[in-house]
């Protein structure tokens, strides 16, 4: 369904129904998973949070739980991967197209990319999922890794 997103997601870097109440909290939760799993350096979380303040990644989807795709420079990444977080209650991210607009975000795809070829592959996989309302609805209701696999293939 989503052209390989599941192959880029480490199952241990998937957080379903997070209680995070700010964009920084969910970024740090997901970045912590990627760091523990050996995908990123300990500088990664701070770098993503700083980048989000100046180059926001909220994507408006005309739904109450939009998507954000935070990331940072390759120098903070050890190997490519993606962490996924779904939120119990949306948190606010700035709109990437209009940074003054605040978007409620219910899905966060945290990218750890250090290879331009992998970046294109990762973005295509994430975009295929984001553009599929059924996939997002499936992720919204997912409570287990098997649920996520059923949605993302």
N, C-alpha and C positions, 0 to 999 in steps of 0.2 A: 504494500500500500504506500509506503513512504520511501521507496527506492534506497533501502539500505541504511536508514537511520539507526536501526537496532544494531547494525554491525559497528557503528561508530560510538554507540553508547556503552559505557561500562555499567553492567547491572548494579554494581555497588556505588555508582555515582548517580543513581536515580532516587530522588526524594519525593514521595507522593504525599500530598495533603500536609505540606509544611505549615507550621504555625507562624512563620516569619511575618513580621508586621511592617518591615521596611524593605526597600530594594537592597540596601546594604546588607541586611541580615540574610536574605536569601542568597545573595552573591557570596557572602562569606561561608555559609553552610555548604553550598555546592563547591566552592573553591577548596574548602577544607577536605571534602571527599576526594577531589582530584589530586590534592597534595598528598594525602595519605596513600593514595593508589599509585603515586609516582609519576603522575602526568605533568605536574607543574612544580615550580620552585616556591619557596615560602614567600617570595616577593609578589607572587601572582595576584592574590586577593586584593592587596592594597593597590596594585596597578590597575586592576579591573574597576575598583571603586573610584579611583581618581579619574580614569578614562570616562566612566559613566557620567561624571559631573560635567565634563566638557563636550563629550561626543555621545549623546544618549542613544539608546538602542531600542526604545519602545516602539512597537509596530502596531498601528491601529488596524483592527480587523472588523470593526463595526459589530463587536460583541462585547458583553460585559466583562469578559476576561481575556484581554488582549495578550500579546506575546512580547517578550524582550529577548534579545540575543546578545548579551554582554560578552565582551572579549577584550583582549589587550595585545600588546606587542609580543612577537615571537620570542624575544629574549627571556621571557618569564616561563616559557613552556619547555618541558623536557621531551614529551612525545605527544602526538595529537590525540585528542579525545573530546568527548562532549558529556557534560553533566545535564541532567534534566530535573527540574523542580516543578511540581504543581503546588498551588497554594490553596489552603482552606478558604482564605479570604484574599481577594486581590490586593496587591501592594502597588504603590504609585511609582511609575517610571516616566521620564520625560519622553515625549514623542520624538523619534529620530528625524522626522520631517519638519517639525515645528517644536523646538526645544522648550518654548513657553507653555505648550499644552501638556498637561499631566494626564497620563493614561492609567486606568486600573489594569493591572497585569496579573493574569492567573497562571501563566506558563512561562518558565525561564529556561532557555537553552543556553547554557554557559559553554562557550567554545574555547578550547585550548588548542590552538593551531600554530605550528611552527614551519609549515611547508605550504607554499602557495598552491600546489596541486591538490593537497588535502583540503585546503581552505575552500576551494571551489566545490569539491565533492561534498564537504560538510554542509556548506551553505545550500547546495542543491537539495540535499537530503532534508535539511531543516525546512526549507521553503516548501517542499512537497508536502510535508506534514502540516505546516502552518496554513497552506492554502486549501486544506481538506477539512471542512467543518466536522465531518463525521469522525475523523482522526482526533481532532481536538476534543470533541464530545466524549470519545472513548477514553482519552487520557484523563479528562476531567473526572470520569467515574472510576478510573482504575484504582484499585486498592492493593494489588499485588504485582510482582514482576511478570507473572503469567498474563495478567490483564494487559500490561504494557506490550508484551510480546505479541499478543493477539491483535493489538491495534497497529503496531509498527512492523510486524512480520519478522 
